[in-house]
Amino acid sequence: MTTSDRLEPDPVEVVVPDEKTVRKATVAGAIGSFVEWYDYGIYGLLVTYLAVNLAGGAEAGSLLLANIGFLVSFIARPFGGVICGYLGDRMGRRSLLATLLLLISASTAAIGLLPTTATIGVAAPVLLLALRVLQGFSAGGEVAGAMSFVGEYSPDGERNYRMCFVAVGSFVALMFGSAFSALLITVLGDDTMTSWGWRIPFLLAVPLGYIGFYIRSRLEETPVFAAARRQNAVVRNPLRVAFTSKRHLRAIAITILLPALNGPGYYLLFVYMPTYLKKSLGENNFSMLQALVVTAISLVAIVISIPLMARLSDRIGRKPVLALSAVASALVAYPSFLLIATGQFLLACLGTTILAIAFAGHAASIHTVLAEIFPTSVRYSAYSIGFSVSTIIFGGSAPLVMTALMEATGSNMIPAFACIVSAGITLVTLVFVAETKGRPLQYS
């Protein structure tokens, strides 16, 4: 780093926050994550209804078009990561994270207000994809920002445990979305849900977004960034620093490859699963209500497991927990999807629960590792860019690719193979990662 990249080279003196402040930041990060990922995840839970109303019909082609909405949102994520990361490393985390909640909540509510293709024709799917781009832009800046925010507040010896609640917030959001959608289907019926009831979960983004914005806007800036600003030690151009340093480029490469398991683990198991159960199992198809209940049960399992795995990571290290999770996910993927593919409700619940528990170690620790391998000066920028690219490769294309491959091969076990391959990529990448357990966050 050259002297022109930093306003002043003085060392950063950080004021250690008290336990009450750390707890407040952790809770706020989790609640903000809940709002953000409810808004983002509800699309995947209700994509079959979107296919009927906003993509021309219920046929496979319409579902494929709706699934493109997954992909375009992930393509937008690196742009959100670059812009939000730059602003977050230059101006701070707090205000930007509050603004991102407003953006994603507004775009989510707008989806719930879209006229159908019967009313405005091809403009309906076009507007849907445009709103998904806005959601993707927001999500691109959210993950690294929220994780960095909580991580920069957390004690070194408990950082994984504190940060894991941001991940828990995202899974609770999907659980709430699944349960709420299942309740609506039960009360309204599938026909009413298809007609207009599908709009309700999207419109719920309005009050949730306000609550999240209020909570985040009342937080203080992280002690680490506040100290850097106070001592005029903020990097002038974090993107240039990130892309001109071999050390940072290597860390960005790790950020792209290490979370490979996150794509199948998160997006296939929890976001895409209702569609898989309802549309991809041939004569063993589940009803949407059953599919949502299966997903909700697996979400309960992972919400319980994540804090336990995070505690273990703070004790024995990030690498052992990530390795254990990758190996377990690869071993149980095929038999678990065999259980799911039987079309029997209880066996499907068992299969998804096994997968959720195996994946929990990865979900608990991956973001802590990614936050710890970058210094504060470029953490938001570099972390956002690397993870956004990773989600395009391993997550955003997952529903689209899974749908196409299953139609081409006639095999409903494609998601299992995706889990096995991605777990292998994570395991190999882990060899090149240094253990970060208990280490203080570096500034530069």
Secondary structure by P-SEA (a helix, b strand, c coil): ccccccccccbbbbbbbcaaaaaaaaaaaaaaaaaaaaaaacccccaaaaaacccccccaaaaaaaaaaaaaaaaaaaaaaaaaaaaaaccccaaaaaaaaaaaaaaaaaaaaccccccccaaaaaaaaaaaaaaaaaaaacaaaaaaaaaaacccccccccaaaaaaaaaaaaaaaaaaaaaaaaaccaaaaacccccccccaaaaaaaaaaaaaaaccccaaaaaaaaaccccccaaaaaaacaaaaaaaaaaacccccccccccccccaaaaaaccccccccccaaaaaaaaaaaaaaaaaaaaaaaaaaacccaaaaaaaaaaaaaaaaaaaaaaaacccaaaaaaaaaaaaaaaccccccaaaaaaaacccccaaaaaaaaaaaaaaacccaaaaaaaaaaaaccccaaaaaaaaaaaaaaaaaaaacccccccccccc
